[in-house]
Amino acid sequence: MEIAAAVIGIGLPGGAAVEVEDRAYEGSLDRRKASLIQSRRFLAQFTA
């Protein structure tokens, strides 16, 4: 979290990439989509 806060704090332009590498989300497209939704919720706390 400290890295994300620092990057946003200095106003670095650009996007973020989310890679699904957790085995808990393997096996189906729905599981991978769930991981991206979870990632989005986590990253939302750092965006306006």
Long-range contacts (C-beta under 8 A, 24 or more apart in sequence): 1-46, 4-43, 4-46, 5-46, 8-46, 8-47, 16-43, 18-43
